[in-house]
Amino acid sequence: MMEKYVSAFIHEFTSTLNWTLDSILFKVPWYNNYFWGLIVISLVVWFLEIIFPWRKNQSRIRKDFWLDGFYMFFNFFIFSIFISGDYKAIGLFFSEMGITTKSLAVFNLSNWPAGIQLIIFFIILDFVQWLTHLLLHKYEVLWRFHKVHHSVKEMGFAAHLRYHWMENILYKPLKTLGVMVLGGFEPEQAYIVHFIAIIIGHLNHANIRITWGPLKYVLNNSVMHLYHHMKVLPEEKSKGINFGISLSIWDFLFKTNYLPDDNGEIELGFPNEENFPKGFFGQLFTGFGKN
C-alpha cells in the first residue's frame, strides 16, 4: 500500500519540477507561466516605486531587498516543488477515505458563465486567505511563524512573498477547502485570478501611495497594508489590523480596519524584535519553539 503513496509523491514532485523548468525555458504558455510572470510584475512595480516613491527617503535598493527577492522565488517555486509530492500523497489518502474535492461542495460553478465563475472563485479564495491571515495573528503558535513576514523594516514590493515556509503548509489546505466548497471546481481561466492576486499583493507592499479612492472599501491598498505592519498597534486592536489580502471589504465588515492617516512614516516590525533572526537560514528554522 505504501508503494502507491511513494509513487504519487515521486510523480507529483517530478511533474512540478519539470513544469517549473519548462516555465523558465518558455515551454509553458505565457498565461500560465508564473515564473516569468512574477518577474515581469516585479520589475513593473519596482519601476513604479522608483518613479513614484511614497517614502522619499527610502532607497531604491531598500533594506533586505535581496533577501525578500530570494524569498519570492523560494516560496513561490523552490518550496512548492518539494512540498507538492506530500500534498499529492495526502490527497490520495483522503480520496481513499471517501473525502474528495466534491464531497464538501456547497454549490457547483461548472455550468455558470465564465466571468461569474472567476469573480466567485476570487472572492471565496480571498476570504479564506483573509481568515487564515487573521488566525496567524490571533494564535501565538501561528504568530511565531508569521513574524518572519512582519520582520520587514522597510516596505517594498518583494516583501509580499517574504514569509515562513510553514505558511505554505497552513494556507494550502484552507485554500483547497475553499475550492471544495465550490464543488472541487477551479475555473479554466483561474490563472487570471492568480495573476491579479500577485499584482495586488505587490502593489500593497510597494513604496507607492495607493488608496483607490472610494474603492478603498473593497480593494486592499498600500496605505492600509503599511499600517498592518506597524510596530506599535492600537491598544484596542492588539492582535492586528487590516488583514486584507486582495480585498479590504472583510476588514470593514468585521471591524478589523484601522487607518488614522496616510503619511507613510511609521515604524514597522513587532515588539521585542531585537533578537529575531535577521538572515534567511535563521528565519528558516524559527517559530518551532517559544521565541
C-alpha positions in Angstrom: 0.0 0.0 0.0 2.8 2.4 0.8 4.2 2.0 -2.7 1.3 3.9 -4.3 1.8 6.8 -1.9 5.5 6.9 -2.7 4.7 6.6 -6.4 2.2 9.5 -6.2 4.8 11.6 -4.3 7.5 11.0 -6.9 5.2 11.6 -9.8 3.9 14.9 -8.4 7.4 16.0 -7.4 8.9 15.4 -10.8 5.8 16.9 -12.6 6.1 20.1 -10.6 9.9 20.3 -11.1 9.5 19.8 -14.8 6.7 22.3 -15.0 9.0 24.9 -13.3 11.9 24.1 -15.6 9.6 24.3 -18.6 8.4 27.7 -17.4 11.9 29.0 -17.1 12.6 27.8 -20.7 9.4 29.4 -22.1 7.9 26.0 -22.8 4.7 26.8 -20.8 2.1 29.1 -22.4 2.6 32.7 -21.3 -0.7 32.9 -19.5 0.3 30.0 -17.2 4.0 31.0 -16.9 4.1 32.1 -13.3 7.9 32.2 -13.3 8.4 34.9 -15.9 5.0 36.4 -14.9 6.3 37.0 -11.4 9.5 38.6 -12.8 7.6 40.9 -15.2 5.2 42.0 -12.5 8.0 42.6 -10.0 10.0 44.7 -12.5 7.0 46.8 -13.4 6.0 47.5 -9.8 9.7 48.2 -8.8 9.9 50.7 -11.7 6.7 52.4 -10.3 8.4 52.5 -6.9 11.4 54.3 -8.4 9.3 56.8 -10.4 6.6 57.5 -7.8 8.1 56.8 -4.3 5.8 57.3 -1.4 8.6 57.4 1.2 11.1 59.7 -0.5 14.0 58.8 1.9 13.8 55.1 1.2 16.5 53.7 -1.0 15.6 52.1 -4.3 17.6 49.1 -3.1 15.9 49.2 0.3 16.9 47.2 3.5 16.6 43.5 2.9 15.8 44.0 -0.8 17.8 40.9 -1.9 16.6 38.8 1.0 13.0 39.5 0.0 13.8 38.8 -3.6 15.1 35.4 -2.7 12.0 34.7 -0.6 9.9 35.4 -3.6 11.4 32.5 -5.6 11.9 30.2 -2.6 8.2 30.3 -1.5 6.7 30.5 -4.9 8.8 27.8 -6.6 11.5 26.0 -4.7 9.4 25.1 -1.6 6.4 24.4 -3.8 8.4 21.8 -5.7 9.5 20.0 -2.5 6.0 20.0 -0.9 4.0 19.1 -4.0 4.5 15.4 -3.6 3.4 15.5 0.0 0.1 17.1 -1.0 -0.5 14.6 -3.7 0.1 11.6 -1.3 -2.2 13.2 1.3 -4.9 13.8 -1.3 -4.7 10.2 -2.4 -5.1 9.1 1.3 -8.2 11.2 1.8 -9.7 10.1 -1.5 -9.5 6.5 -0.4 -11.3 7.6 2.8 -14.1 8.9 0.6 -13.2 12.5 1.1 -12.8 14.2 -2.3 -12.9 17.7 -3.7 -16.6 17.3 -4.4 -17.7 15.7 -1.1 -17.9 19.1 0.7 -19.4 21.0 -2.2 -21.9 23.7 -1.2 -22.6 24.7 -4.9 -21.0 23.9 -8.2 -19.8 26.7 -10.6 -19.0 24.5 -13.6 -22.2 25.5 -15.5 -22.1 29.2 -14.7 -20.8 31.9 -17.1 -17.0 32.2 -17.1 -17.0 35.7 -15.8 -19.2 34.8 -12.8 -17.0 31.8 -12.1 -13.9 33.9 -11.8 -15.5 36.5 -9.6 -16.9 34.0 -7.1 -13.6 32.0 -7.2 -11.7 35.2 -6.4 -14.0 36.2 -3.6 -14.1 32.8 -1.9 -10.3 32.3 -2.0 -9.7 35.8 -0.8 -12.0 35.4 2.2 -10.3 32.1 3.1 -6.9 33.8 2.9 -8.2 36.8 5.0 -9.4 34.4 7.7 -6.1 32.4 7.6 -4.2 35.7 8.0 -6.3 36.7 11.0 -5.6 33.3 12.6 -1.9 33.8 12.1 -2.1 36.9 14.3 -4.7 35.6 16.8 -2.9 32.5 18.0 0.7 32.6 19.3 1.7 29.2 17.9 0.9 30.6 14.4 2.2 34.1 15.1 5.7 32.7 15.7 5.9 31.7 12.1 4.1 34.9 10.8 6.7 37.0 12.5 9.0 36.4 9.5 6.7 38.5 7.3 6.5 41.2 9.9 10.3 41.4 10.4 10.3 43.7 7.3 11.6 47.1 8.4 11.3 48.9 5.0 8.3 48.1 2.8 8.7 47.2 -0.9 7.1 45.0 -3.5 9.2 41.9 -2.8 8.1 41.9 0.9 4.8 40.5 -0.5 6.3 37.0 -0.6 8.6 37.1 2.4 7.0 34.6 4.8 7.9 31.5 6.7 7.6 28.2 4.7 5.2 26.9 7.3 2.6 29.4 6.0 2.6 27.5 2.7 1.5 24.5 4.7 -1.1 26.5 6.6 -2.6 28.3 3.6 -2.7 25.4 1.1 -5.2 23.2 2.9 -7.6 26.1 3.7 -7.4 27.3 0.1 -8.1 23.7 -1.0 -11.1 23.8 1.3 -12.3 26.9 -0.5 -12.1 25.1 -3.8 -14.0 22.1 -2.3 -16.8 24.5 -1.3 -17.1 25.4 -4.9 -17.7 21.8 -5.9 -14.0 21.0 -6.3 -14.0 23.2 -9.3 -11.4 25.7 -10.5 -12.3 27.9 -13.5 -10.4 27.3 -16.7 -9.2 30.9 -16.6 -8.2 30.7 -12.9 -4.7 32.0 -13.9 -6.3 35.4 -14.3 -7.3 35.4 -10.6 -3.8 34.2 -9.6 -2.1 36.9 -11.6 -4.4 39.6 -10.3 -3.7 38.5 -6.7 0.1 38.7 -7.4 -0.3 42.2 -8.8 -2.5 43.5 -5.9 -0.1 41.9 -3.4 2.9 43.5 -4.9 1.2 46.9 -5.0 0.0 46.6 -1.4 3.6 46.1 -0.3 5.2 48.6 -2.7 6.6 52.0 -1.8 3.8 53.7 -3.7 0.9 55.5 -2.1 -2.3 53.8 -3.3 -5.8 54.3 -1.8 -8.1 53.5 -4.8 -10.4 56.4 -3.7 -13.9 55.2 -3.0 -12.9 51.7 -3.9 -10.8 51.5 -0.7 -13.7 49.9 1.0 -13.4 47.0 -1.5 -9.8 46.7 -2.6 -6.9 46.4 -0.3 -4.2 49.1 -0.8 -0.7 50.0 0.2 -1.7 52.5 2.9 -3.9 50.0 4.8 -1.3 47.3 4.5 1.5 49.5 5.7 -0.4 50.1 8.9 -0.9 46.3 9.1 2.9 46.2 9.5 3.1 48.9 12.1 5.2 48.0 15.1 3.0 49.5 17.9 -0.6 48.5 17.4 -3.6 50.4 18.8 -4.4 49.0 22.3 -7.9 48.1 21.4 -6.7 46.0 18.4 -3.5 44.5 19.8 -4.0 41.3 17.8 -3.7 43.0 14.5 -5.4 45.3 11.9 -6.1 45.4 8.2 -5.8 41.7 7.4 -7.0 42.1 3.8 -5.1 40.2 1.1 -6.6 41.4 -2.2 -9.9 42.8 -0.8 -10.3 45.2 2.1 -14.1 44.6 2.5 -13.6 41.9 5.0 -11.8 44.3 7.4 -14.6 46.8 7.2 -17.3 44.1 7.6 -15.6 42.6 10.6 -14.3 45.8 12.1 -10.6 45.0 11.9 -9.9 48.1 9.8 -7.6 50.9 11.0 -6.3 53.9 9.1 -5.5 57.0 11.2 -3.6 58.8 8.4 -1.6 58.2 5.2 1.8 59.9 5.7 3.6 56.6 5.4 6.2 57.4 8.1 5.6 54.8 10.7 7.9 52.2 12.3 7.5 48.7 11.1 8.1 45.4 12.8 6.8 44.0 16.2 7.7 44.5 19.9 10.8 42.8 21.2 12.1 42.0 17.7 15.7 42.8 18.6 16.7 39.1 18.9 14.7 37.9 16.0 16.9 36.2 13.3 17.8 38.6 10.5 19.0 36.2 7.8 17.2 33.6 5.7 18.6 30.5 7.5 17.9 31.8 10.9 14.3 32.6 9.9 14.0 29.2 8.2 14.0 27.4 11.5 12.3 30.0 13.7 8.8 29.5 15.1 9.1 25.9 16.4 9.7 27.0 20.0 8.9 29.9 22.2 10.8 33.0 20.9 
